[in-house]
């Protein structure tokens, strides 16, 4: 049932947000001449998938979690995109393609070994990764891999249609705030 809502809501989001997507697309052309950022991430059953985001950093920055990179250099427009979470909107395509869900554990990089190990122990890779989830709405980031994995496990264990929509609305309100 959640997959049906993923498809429906991602389609609605892409249609509704298409003017914003076009605007960001053209501004991105002038900001850093590279619009999209596509990166290999750990997905469902530890399979690789290509995560799609708007580029917020200059080309050539090493592929690592933001928390693992010293002196993160965002482009001027990238700073705005990150702060407003607009850089995440292209992930609606990942949801539509079935690589992700709207709600689930945030997909990690293959070089985040501690997080991968902690998630394996807790069966977190048995669900699709998501754009938002319990860790995100509680401000828990990848700097604390054990806590992230435990929170992901708790979210998965208690997932329901009610919680699915709760996490989505809580995320929207957090962004607006």
Protein Blocks (a to p, Z undefined) as FASTA:
>chain_A
ZZmmmmmmmmmmmmmmmmmmmmmmmmmmmmnopabdcdddddehhiacddddddfbdehi
acddfklpghiacdfklmmmmmnommmmmmmmmmmnopacfbdcddddfklmmlmmmmmm
nommmpccdfbdfklmnopafklmmlmmmmmmmmmmmgcfklmmmmmmmmmmmmmZZ
